[in-house]
């Protein structure tokens, strides 16, 4: 029996109509080691943190240069906020102090401070604070990956003609999208002014955000239609709906050419 078609209204932040299979982006699951260190290991452990900070800074600077060249200075400027996070002593000093005072490994101390800061920011409900939370999480996850010596492979498994479905997208996620594979984006949260939305428009990927119940209804591989102009997501579209939207897509292209 065919699954019932479901239509959900969200916020269209990047125009266009696309059809593809759902590829669900799950949050990275960190396995953070807990290791006690000796007094004479405290200095080298802080050096490890400093090296990871330097590597993270290099990576973000390179992403900023690539995006500025590929998409423009406005999009590249998004990563200036990420570089500012790396210079923020308000969270760096507490990590160093925790390494010194608890004699625990850098990953463990960073993860603890990371969770405290995210909990604090998530209590603030305005959009600016939410964007800061996303930026902070994006940077600290990259830093933690560098400390752990691992790469985030979240987007590596995305197949061709995929519509990426996520709780929310970070600027780093958007910057690493393969446009030959990803044809559309759907997120539970987000606004027209979010950094991810800016990136989606620049990449010209049809995108609908603010679809809060998206992950309740969508499963890996489900057929989806994304209408970024009207802010509509269609799950399990019928053949008739697919045909109808193909006609709408062609009509809009015709209007744009006039």
Secondary structure, 3 states (H helix, E strand, C coil): CCCCCEEEECEEEECCEEEEEEEEECCCCCCCCCCECCHHHHHHHHHHHHHHHHHHHHHHHHHHHHHHHHCCHHHHHHHHHHHHHHCCHHHHHHHHHHHHHHCECHHHHHHHHHHHHHHHHHCCCCHHHHHHHHHHHHHHHHHHHHHHCCCCCCCCCCCCCEEEEECCCCHHHHHCCCCCCEEEEEECCCCCCCHHHHHHHHHCCEEEECCCCHHHHCCCCCEEEEECCCCEEEECCCHHHHHHHHHHHHHHHHHHHC
